[in-house]
Every structure is written in C-alpha cells, then in structure tokens.
Amino acid sequence: MRVREPLVTVALGTAVVGVTIAVLPGISADDGWSVLAVAVLVGVLGAVVRPIMVRLLSALGWAGVVAGWLVCQALLVWAALLLAPGVHVTEFWAAFVAAWLGAALMSVGLWVVTAGQDGAVTQHLLRVNRRFREEVSPTDVPGVLFLQIDGLSAPLARWAIEAGNLPTLGRWLSEGSHALAEWHAQLPATTPASQAGLLHGASAQVPAFRWYEKETGRLVVTNHPQDAALVESRCSDGKGLLADGGVSVSNVFSGDAPTSLLTMSTARRGGNGPARYVSSFLLDPFGLTRSLVLTVGEIVKELHQARRQRLRRVRPRMRRTWSYVLLRGATNVLLRHLNLAVLAEQMMRGAPAVYCDFVDYDEIAHHAGPARPEALASLEGIDAALATLEEVAAAAPRPYRFVVLSDHGQSQGATFRQRFGIRLEDLVARLTTTADVVVPEEDEQAGRARNLRAGIGRTGKQAPRGTADRAELVVAASGNLALIYFVQRPGRVTLEEIEQWHPELLPGLTAHPGVGWVLVRSQREGPIVLGRDGRRWLDDDHVMGVDPLLGFGPHAADDLRRHDRLAHTGDLVVNSLWDPVSQEVAAFEELIGCHGGLGGQQNRPVLIHPRDWAAPGVLTGADEVYRYLGGCLRKLTPPG
C-alpha cells in the first residue's frame, strides 16, 4: 500500500482524528462523517493558511515562531472542529491537546503503514515546496547534489552495500549509473581539514581538528563558529566549489557558496531571529512532530543499544553519557530531517550545486564503533534520505546528478586512557615534570549541536581564551593524533632544544606502548620520525633500526613530510599505536571510533560519482578531489 495515495492519507487522518476524539474529554462527534469532515478540513486549512502564518510569525522573530510552534496547529485543529458539522468542542485547550496527540499518532501511523519508508516524506516535501518550483523556469542544464556521509570509509561502504545496508547506493552501482572509488585523506584525517580541501582546495590551512597558534596565543577549535570563520578566511579565494550560485548545508566551511545554511563558518552572519527555512520546519506539524517522535525513538534505541553492549560485554566500548544520548537524538534525527527539508527546497529552487554533510554515522561510530550494528543502522537512515532526494529530484526544475562522498573513515580501538590508565597529557606532564599543561577539551558532538543551534539563531559561547598563554605546554588531541606545543618558546622547537630542556620526554614517549611514532624537527637534520626501536629521516628517507612508519600505509612518509611544513603544526606530532593484527588504534580522546591520525581505515574515504564522468584515477588528498569535482562541475555548465 502506498501512502502517497491521497485516499490512504485521508483514511489514516480520519482514523487518527477518530481516536483522538474518542480518548480526549471535551471533544465529541455525532458520527463517522463528522470525523471525516474534521480530517479533510485540517488538511485544507493547513495547505491554505499555514504558509501565510509562517510568513507572519517569522516576521515577529523567535517569539512569533515559538508561539506558532506551540499553538499554530492547535488553532487550525480548533477551527476545523468548530467548522465541521456534528462535532462539539468545549474549549481551546481540548483542541490544543488534540493537535499534538493527533500529530504524534499520525506520525506513528505513517511509519507503520509505510513500514518505515519515506514515501510520505517525499510527497510532503513536494507539496510544501510546490510554490518554489512554480517560480523557476525549467532547464536542461544539470545541477549537482554533493552528499557527504561523514566518516564512512571505502572498505566499509563496499561491505555495507554488499550486506544490504545501503540499498539505494547499491542500486545506483548495480544499474551502472554510478561508480565507486577510494581516495586518500592526508594527515590529518578530520572533517575540517578534508572540507577545507573538498570545498576550497586549501586543506593545508588545517593541521588538526584543534591546534594552538603561538603568534596570537590562540587555541583554534574548528567547531566554534568564530574559529571556523577565521580558518575559512584563510582558505577562501572566492573560487570555492560552490562559488557559482551553490548552496552549503550543514558543513564546517561554505565553499564560497552565496547561500550558506547551518554552516559553521557562516553561522555568526545571521541575526538573532530564526532563519526562514527553520521557521517553516518548526511550524510544519508533519515535519516537526514526525522528527520529535523519531527523536524519542532514537533516544530509546540508544539506551537499548548501550545496555546491550554492556550485557554482551562488547569490547572495546565506552560509557555513553546522557549528554550524548540527547545530542544523538537531536543531531541524528532533527538535523537529518532539517537537512532534507532544506535540500528539497533548494532543489525546487533549481540550485546549480548543493553540498550537504550528513553526520549521523560519524557520531554513532565514535561512541559505538564504526562497524557496530547501531552505526550500520544509521547508514540505512542516510541511504533512505538519498532515496527521498532522488524522488524529489525527479520533480525539480532541472535534472540533478548525485555525488556521494566521505571526508575520512574511522578506525576503532580502546582509548589510550582505557588501555593504560593515563591520559596522554598526564604522561607528557610526568615526563616534563610540569603541571602547566592545557588541553582544549571540545568534542565533535557538542560542536555539531552548536552548529544546529547556530543555524536557528544562536551561535553559542566560545571556549575560554587566555589560559594557554600562561601554560608551558598545550596538548591538542584529534582522534589518535596529538599536537604538542611548548607555548613559551617561539617558533618551532627543535629536537635538540627538547633534549636539552626535557631530556626524558622523547625517550619516554617513544618507549610507551600506546605511542606509535613521534614527529619532531631537528635543527641540523630536518624532520625525523622517532619510534620505539628506530627512527626515520624524512629528508632522505633513510632508516636506523626499525622503521617507525612500518605498517602505517604507503602514504605515511609523504603525509608526514607535508604535515611538517604546515603552519601551526605541533612542536611534536604524536600518533597512537596501530596494531595490524587487531586492526586497532588508541585514541587520545575518549572515543572508540576515531579519526585524525594514521592507522586503519580513517585515511580511506569513499567517492561515488556518476559513471559517465571521467574516471578520477588516483586521488591523493582532498585538494585533488576538489579539483576533480570542480572540473566535472564546470563541464556540466554550457559556456557563456
């Protein structure tokens, strides 16, 4: 049964209204025809009146939107109850409760009728965006939808497709419309570094997820809007991937898009009021209530999955706090649905290129593990979103080509602290006999929640500044990569200086079983990689003893040579262990699925592109992917 059939939708709405009237005091109906009349009137009034109310309430700012969110649907239901023959309602509050109960029951009913599929969502998105479609002249020039599945590695993508977790992508590949390729994410394998490359061709501006800048005494954390804006100002040359009329949605950087929504680097440009697209989402009972119902379901599911891991004694695992439980529901349901609503509108407006980051999988994989059942289930949700967008694209004023890619993969393992009972910063403090160590603790999950808040009119607070310049050391961890800075020493501190000031530090780090290698610059011999049983000189690639980069992949030496030249890289660059037998790393953050350094699948992202595009060949680094995608995009646009 297809819920897109109007009769089915009306029948389900009638059943919901009937149940609502039956269980609530203060509302009664003479017969079934009266119930049917209410269901029809609610639909008609919503279609006619709600667009007008969205415009009026948005003009009033947040007060209008919040008030509308609370009572808009209730007013429509109350009006339908008053207008329908044979229906009796005693007061507005009865209609208020009926509106919320009815919307929740409708969401559950649609989910049951459609077996969880999103056909109803597609029809709803087409209906609410019809007016945008009517304002745009059709064109045969294709647009491109760049959809980023944050954190998905190419090997896991292939496995998930074969296992049936990604049926939409599997269909595209099996039918021959798309091809799958793998590319290499250079050090650091993080979203900000990769997006600086993918969207601006400037990944060299980002040495890690977080870092310290000695010149200004500034701790830069890229999931802060102010810091993201600073970094984008360094990346942008006005010629980003989305510069020619494109749209950025839910990214770290904008790609020079004229329209930038829910994007970290541009979040501070908006005023204090809600964005129009957010107002529409909040005042839409179907989209919002469905999202709220599924958010509650996501929270319950997370509690069950975490308990199941504990009972089955799954290793490695981590404590999944209530803050994460709530934020998972907010970002992995509300944000995904808001992204869908925004993407559908932009497609109906005929945007030539849109780039959107779906973070669902990456967040769950951080806490559950990249190949765990709950992480794979999140991939199914993203794949369903792709199917919805494919259906929406069929009704858009221009044909759309789909590109699905990731920014990095993830590697798994018990954390450094879980394994050894000590944090890296504590080990560094012990080896340097100093307590003045600053650690910028800011997780990626909180930053994405901040981005969601920023997108709806709040930029969030910045982390405290001014403490690092009084410390002796800053240890900035990004997954299983850490940058260590001697704050009071200007410029790049050398191997010889460290050996003189802190003679126990380098031997202590390299001897620790949780450390894979340490990169340091020698004043006389250039960059050197130190390991437990050997060292490697990067300038001429000669090795003494056991190569510390052995097992870290064919790109390891080149990645470190590049990273050594980056502005604001650490005085020391430390990578965790990599066990090729267990395929595990040891994150310096409390995340069992991590990315940022070397080892495992974190450096192996995926690119799924239209098969009739030129084969990308070997792509080393996000900047090369940017040049490939930009070239393909330009070929779609006729000259002049």
PyMOL commands that set and color helices and strands:
alter all, ss='L'
color gray80, all
select helices_A, chain A and resi 6-23+32-59+62-83+92-113+119-128+130-134+154-163+167-175+191-200+203-205+225-235+264-269+276-282+285-311+322-348+360-368+373-393+416-420+424-432+444-455+468-470+495-501+505-511+556-565+600-603+622-636
alter helices_A, ss='H'
color red, helices_A
select strands_A, chain A and resi 27-29+87-89+143-149+178-182+210-213+218-221+247-249+259-261+353-358+400-405+411-412+437-438+473-478+481-486+515-522+526-530+534-537+543-545+572-576+578-579+584-585+593-594+606-610
alter strands_A, ss='S'
color yellow, strands_A
deselect
rebuild
show_as cartoon
